[in-house]
Amino acid sequence: MLLHISNRLFFYAAGYVGIALFTQVVATWSMYFYAPPDGVGRVAYVPISFFGLFLGISRVIDAFTDPLIANWSDHFQSRWGRRIPFIAVGGIPLSACFILLWMPPVEGYSSLNSLYLFLVAGGFFLFMTMVTCPFLALLPEIASPPERITAASLLGTAYVSGLLLGTVGSSLLINRYGFSIMGVVLGLFCLLSFYTPVFAVREKDLPAKTHVPRLRFKDSLFDVLRNDAFRPFIVGQVFFWFAFNLMLMGLPYIITIRMGLPEERTGWALGLALIITLVSFPLLSWLARKAGKKKAFLMVMALSCVVLAALSTIGFWPVPLGKTTQSLVVIALAGIPLAGLFLLPNALIADITDYDAWGSGRRREAMFYALYGMVMKSSIGLSSLFLGQLLHHLGYHHDDPLGVYLIAPLAVVSILLGLLFFRKYPLE
């Protein structure tokens, strides 16, 4: 498969490494950094309920900038194309905000830390949109329909590689040097990743039909939302990403409280799952080609429910395995549905953009990816808010762990709702 892929797809996918690394590190460590549980020897900077509120609000506000930037990118004209300039301009402030996120101005609880978190996290998510939305909109432009599963596989491999580097690298750097040094090292690494497609990828010219008039932003937005293939896809993604982020942000608490392991095991547990994810990409690619993208994604969502349900039963298995071993088995198995989450949505959206262009004559890839990003970020923001309140009211300490124990069952319910909506997706 790899021998038939041109260099442009490899260089393009390299930019996804930095996006994934930033996403993983912020999702996994930011709440734990600003509001650690008692007894782990770390300074708390903001109350956990406030963290969920601030991060949730900043994510929801940021989500509404996605279609604005997408519309700008869809209609932008320059000698470098519609997408590359946004990646080039947004990469530097994005990396700067990531670095600053791990350097709160005051030691301990402070309203200044709360304001700082809101501003820096808001800037981080805004510039992440400026980079990510145009980046993903390149996929249907540089990969023809027969190449898209392979291109999405390369993107998925790059994304998981970024998650692995972020997971293991952040754990090692935090354990040895602390959060601030981790931020600097990984921030500079990701900046190099963003500029790989800037210098190596040349955009194709895919103009809309000349006789089709340009729509206003509001009309274009609602036109996309009325697409009969996009609606069931995007509603299903609301619930899937809510569950995914709930588990990702809750993992350090599950590791330390539910499993009774030291916090540095978080990185190794995620690393194990991501290695299985990488190994599973050929299987998921084959399944998508054999059964179709829709059926493959339905299977992924169903398997996610099974794995998370198994996580809820840790410690009660009728087998001679300790709780730690049982936990690692479940986390490893989670790598299979994760492969589908990283592989299939981008390929599905690329098909939806072609379906829309066939009917409307307009090329608006960025708008579709932006609305996907908007929904994903809103779901992540809401799950951050929800998790903060869940742990605050139901407990996240060794002597009061109910909130931690409920994370996995609630994620199962969310994915089941997403599966019911996605079943109505009409394209095969």
Residue pairs with C-beta under 8 A, 6 or more apart in sequence:
1 150
1 153
1 285
4 150
5 147
5 150
5 151
5 154
7 200
8 142
8 200
8 201
8 202
9 142
9 143
9 147
9 150
9 151
9 154
10 154
11 196
11 197
11 200
11 201
12 138
12 139
12 142
12 151
12 154
12 197
12 200
12 201
13 151
13 154
13 155
13 157
13 158
14 158
14 193
14 196
14 197
14 200
15 87
15 135
15 158
15 193
15 194
15 196
15 197
15 198
16 135
16 155
16 158
16 159
16 162
16 193
17 158
17 159
17 161
17 162
17 165
17 190
17 193
18 162
18 189
18 190
18 191
18 192
18 193
18 194
19 128
19 131
19 132
19 135
19 159
19 162
19 190
19 193
19 194
20 158
20 159
20 160
20 161
20 162
20 163
20 166
21 162
21 163
21 165
21 166
21 169
21 186
21 189
21 190
21 193
22 94
22 98
22 124
22 128
22 166
22 186
22 190
23 128
23 162
23 163
24 162
24 163
24 166
24 167
24 170
24 248
24 270
25 98
25 166
25 170
25 182
25 186
26 98
26 101
26 124
27 245
27 248
27 249
27 380
28 166
28 167
28 170
28 248
28 249
28 251
28 252
28 266
28 270
29 170
29 174
29 179
29 252
30 51
30 55
30 101
30 121
31 48
31 51
31 52
31 55
31 249
31 252
31 384
31 387
31 388
32 252
32 253
32 263
33 42
33 45
33 102
33 179
34 44
34 45
34 46
34 51
34 104
34 113
34 117
35 44
35 45
35 46
35 47
35 48
35 51
35 388
36 42
36 43
36 44
37 253
37 256
37 257
37 396
37 397
38 397
39 397
39 398
40 256
40 263
43 107
43 108
44 108
44 109
45 104
45 106
45 108
45 109
45 110
45 113
45 117
46 54
46 109
46 113
46 114
46 117
47 109
47 392
48 388
48 391
48 392
48 396
49 388
49 389
49 392
50 114
50 388
51 117
51 388
52 384
52 385
52 386
52 387
52 388
52 389
52 392
53 385
53 388
54 114
54 117
54 118
54 121
55 117
55 121
55 381
55 384
55 385
55 388
56 381
56 382
56 384
56 385
56 386
56 388
57 118
57 381
57 385
58 118
58 121
58 122
58 125
58 381
59 125
59 377
59 378
59 380
59 381
59 384
60 377
60 378
60 381
60 382
61 122
62 122
62 125
62 126
62 128
62 129
62 377
62 381
63 373
63 374
63 375
63 376
63 377
63 378
63 381
64 374
65 126
65 129
66 129
66 133
66 370
66 371
66 373
66 374
66 377
67 217
67 221
67 367
67 370
67 371
67 374
68 217
69 86
69 129
69 130
69 133
69 134
69 366
69 370
70 133
70 134
70 137
70 364
70 366
70 367
70 369
70 370
70 371
71 217
71 220
71 221
71 366
71 367
71 370
73 82
73 83
73 86
73 133
73 134
73 137
73 366
74 82
74 137
74 220
74 363
74 364
74 365
74 366
74 367
75 82
75 214
76 82
76 85
76 86
78 85
80 88
80 203
81 202
81 203
82 134
82 137
82 203
82 366
83 134
83 135
83 137
83 138
83 141
83 203
83 366
84 134
84 197
84 198
84 201
84 203
86 130
86 131
86 133
86 134
87 130
87 131
87 134
87 135
87 194
87 195
87 197
87 198
88 195
88 198
89 130
90 127
90 128
90 130
90 131
91 127
91 131
91 191
91 194
91 195
91 198
92 191
93 123
93 127
94 124
94 127
94 128
94 130
94 131
94 190
94 194
95 187
95 188
95 190
95 191
95 194
96 187
97 120
97 121
97 123
97 124
97 127
98 124
98 183
98 186
98 187
98 190
99 183
99 184
99 187
100 120
100 183
101 117
101 120
101 121
101 124
101 183
102 179
102 180
102 182
102 183
103 180
103 183
104 113
104 116
104 117
105 112
105 113
105 116
106 112
106 113
125 377
129 370
129 373
129 377
131 194
132 373
133 366
133 369
133 370
133 373
134 366
135 197
136 346
136 349
136 369
136 373
137 365
137 366
137 369
138 197
138 201
138 203
139 148
139 151
139 152
139 155
139 346
139 349
139 350
139 365
140 148
140 349
140 350
140 353
140 354
140 365
141 203
141 204
141 206
141 365
142 151
142 201
142 203
142 204
143 150
143 151
143 350
145 350
145 351
145 354
148 347
148 350
148 351
149 285
149 288
149 289
149 293
149 343
149 347
150 285
151 347
152 343
152 344
152 346
152 347
152 350
153 281
153 282
153 285
153 343
155 342
155 343
155 346
156 281
156 339
156 342
156 343
156 346
157 278
157 281
159 342
160 274
160 277
160 278
160 281
160 338
160 339
160 342
161 278
162 193
163 270
163 274
164 271
164 274
164 275
164 278
165 189
166 186
167 266
167 267
167 270
167 271
167 274
168 267
168 268
168 271
169 182
169 185
169 186
170 182
170 186
170 267
171 264
171 266
171 267
171 268
172 267
173 181
173 182
173 185
173 186
174 182
174 264
175 264
206 363
207 363
208 357
208 361
208 362
208 363
209 361
209 362
211 361
212 360
212 361
212 362
215 223
215 362
220 362
220 364
220 367
221 367
221 371
223 360
224 230
224 356
224 364
224 367
224 368
224 371
225 231
225 371
227 352
227 355
227 356
228 426
229 351
229 352
229 355
229 425
229 426
229 427
230 352
230 356
230 368
230 371
232 421
232 422
232 423
232 424
232 425
232 426
233 345
233 348
233 349
233 352
233 422
233 425
234 371
234 372
234 375
235 418
235 421
235 422
236 301
236 418
236 419
236 421
236 422
236 425
237 345
237 372
237 375
237 376
237 379
237 418
237 422
238 375
238 378
238 379
238 418
239 379
239 414
239 415
239 416
239 417
239 418
239 421
240 301
240 304
240 341
240 414
240 415
240 418
241 375
241 376
241 379
241 380
241 383
242 379
242 380
242 382
242 383
242 386
242 414
243 304
243 308
243 383
243 410
243 411
243 412
243 414
243 415
243 418
244 341
244 411
245 379
245 380
245 383
245 384
246 383
246 386
246 387
246 407
246 410
246 411
246 414
247 308
247 407
247 408
247 411
249 383
249 384
249 387
250 387
250 404
250 407
251 266
251 269
251 270
252 263
252 266
253 391
253 396
253 404
253 407
254 311
254 404
254 407
254 408
255 261
255 263
255 265
255 266
255 269
256 262
256 263
256 266
257 396
257 397
257 398
257 401
257 404
258 314
258 327
258 401
258 404
258 405
259 265
259 314
259 323
259 324
259 327
260 323
260 324
261 324
269 327
269 328
269 331
270 331
272 328
272 331
272 332
272 335
273 331
273 332
273 334
273 335
273 338
274 335
274 338
275 335
276 332
276 333
276 334
276 335
276 336
276 338
276 339
277 335
277 336
277 338
277 339
277 342
278 335
278 339
279 335
280 335
280 336
280 338
280 339
281 339
281 343
283 336
283 339
284 296
284 300
284 336
284 339
284 340
284 343
284 344
285 343
287 296
287 299
288 296
288 343
288 344
288 347
291 299
292 428
293 344
293 347
293 348
293 351
293 427
293 428
294 348
294 422
294 425
294 427
294 428
295 428
296 340
296 344
297 340
297 344
297 345
297 348
297 422
298 419
298 422
298 423
299 340
300 337
300 339
300 340
300 341
300 344
301 337
301 415
301 418
301 419
301 422
302 419
303 336
303 337
303 340
304 334
304 337
304 341
304 415
305 412
305 415
305 416
305 419
307 330
307 333
307 334
307 336
307 337
308 334
308 408
308 409
308 411
308 412
308 415
309 408
309 409
309 412
310 330
310 333
311 327
311 330
311 331
311 334
311 408
312 405
312 408
312 409
312 412
314 323
314 326
314 327
314 330
315 323
315 326
317 326
319 326
321 329
345 372
348 425
348 427
349 368
349 369
349 372
350 365
351 427
352 368
352 427
353 363
353 364
353 365
353 368
355 427
356 362
356 364
356 368
357 363
357 364
387 407
390 403
390 406
390 407
390 410
391 403
391 404
392 403
393 403
394 402
394 403
394 406
395 401
395 402
395 403
395 404
396 403
396 404
